[in-house]
């Protein structure tokens, strides 16, 4: 059986769906004749049609263009916000799992203390200090997001630290940094990446929730959470205003969940 045949179908399906979504959010605003932030009071709350496939919102803005433009913002924010916690948490977990002792205790105590702090209370505090928008979101997830990666990598590293090949590397004169980055990291990275795919789902939901609560991306920049909130008062009669941005969030969540399941299945195979 060749390597391609061993790639889990869920991983292929998730990557294909995510690629299709990414292509759509990039291309649609480029080819659309509508400006995602320009208001047109003569076209307010029109249902889906040939001219407006997703209909229009309460300000007459084309929803298809706005959903795609919001996807650019939210997906870019999701990836950008996740990058630093992933790197920090992975490195912290490597050191704590390899060294043990005080490093392990420090990571455990710090992560336990932060987990005990209510997430949305932290969001409110950060928003009060820095204001709403990208800066507050980035800082909040930088404080909290590294924990899951540190704990995952710490456990995996600790299970490898006592292996004979690690001791052999020490005897041969390899430095701790070399052992961690060249020997340990490749062995634990797949677990961290699997967690990354799953954590992105939770991160996207949090970004959308913050937008819904008015603590996320500031208008008029399109954002899925803000769009869902804007349309909730019309939900019974103008369902498309909130439902279609919500469907976009669900599709991304399904794609990331499939990728996470596929990575997990591939790691076990």
RASUL-V869546 format. One record per residue. N is the residue number from 1. SS is DSSP state (alpha for helix, beta for strand, coil for the rest). Layout:
n: [N,N]
ss: [SS,SS]
This chain:
n: [1,2,3,4,5,6,7,8,9,10,11,12,13,14,15,16,17,18,19,20,21,22,23,24,25,26,27,28,29,30,31,32,33,34,35,36,37,38,39,40,41,42,43,44,45,46,47,48,49,50,51,52,53,54,55,56,57,58,59,60,61,62,63,64,65,66,67,68,69,70,71,72,73,74,75,76,77,78,79,80,81,82,83,84,85,86,87,88,89,90,91,92,93,94,95,96,97,98,99,100,101,102,103,104,105,106,107,108,109,110,111,112,113,114,115,116,117,118,119,120,121,122,123,124,125,126,127,128,129,130,131,132,133,134,135,136,137,138,139,140,141,142,143,144,145,146,147,148,149,150,151,152,153,154,155,156,157,158,159,160,161,162,163,164,165,166,167,168,169,170,171,172,173,174,175,176,177,178,179,180,181,182,183,184,185,186,187,188,189,190,191,192,193,194,195,196,197,198,199,200,201,202,203,204,205,206,207,208,209,210,211,212,213,214,215,216,217,218,219,220,221,222,223,224,225,226,227,228,229,230,231,232,233,234,235,236,237,238,239,240,241,242,243,244,245,246,247,248,249,250,251,252,253,254,255,256,257,258,259,260,261,262,263,264,265,266,267,268,269]
ss: [coil,coil,coil,alpha,alpha,alpha,coil,coil,alpha,alpha,alpha,alpha,alpha,alpha,alpha,alpha,alpha,alpha,alpha,alpha,alpha,alpha,alpha,alpha,alpha,alpha,alpha,alpha,alpha,alpha,alpha,coil,coil,coil,coil,coil,coil,coil,coil,coil,alpha,alpha,alpha,coil,coil,coil,coil,coil,coil,coil,coil,coil,coil,coil,coil,beta,coil,coil,coil,coil,coil,beta,alpha,alpha,alpha,alpha,alpha,alpha,alpha,alpha,alpha,alpha,alpha,alpha,alpha,alpha,alpha,alpha,alpha,alpha,alpha,alpha,alpha,alpha,alpha,alpha,alpha,alpha,alpha,alpha,alpha,alpha,alpha,alpha,alpha,alpha,alpha,alpha,alpha,coil,alpha,alpha,alpha,alpha,alpha,alpha,alpha,alpha,alpha,alpha,alpha,alpha,alpha,alpha,alpha,alpha,coil,coil,alpha,alpha,alpha,alpha,alpha,alpha,alpha,alpha,alpha,alpha,alpha,alpha,coil,coil,coil,alpha,alpha,alpha,alpha,alpha,alpha,alpha,alpha,alpha,alpha,alpha,coil,alpha,alpha,alpha,alpha,alpha,alpha,alpha,alpha,alpha,alpha,alpha,alpha,alpha,alpha,alpha,alpha,coil,coil,alpha,alpha,alpha,alpha,alpha,alpha,alpha,alpha,coil,coil,coil,coil,alpha,alpha,alpha,alpha,alpha,alpha,alpha,alpha,alpha,alpha,alpha,alpha,alpha,alpha,alpha,alpha,alpha,alpha,alpha,alpha,alpha,alpha,alpha,alpha,alpha,alpha,alpha,alpha,alpha,alpha,alpha,alpha,alpha,alpha,alpha,alpha,alpha,coil,coil,coil,coil,coil,coil,coil,coil,coil,coil,coil,alpha,alpha,alpha,alpha,alpha,alpha,alpha,alpha,alpha,alpha,alpha,coil,coil,coil,coil,coil,alpha,alpha,alpha,alpha,alpha,alpha,alpha,alpha,alpha,alpha,alpha,alpha,alpha,alpha,alpha,alpha,alpha,alpha,alpha,alpha,alpha,alpha,alpha,alpha,alpha,alpha,alpha,alpha,alpha,coil]
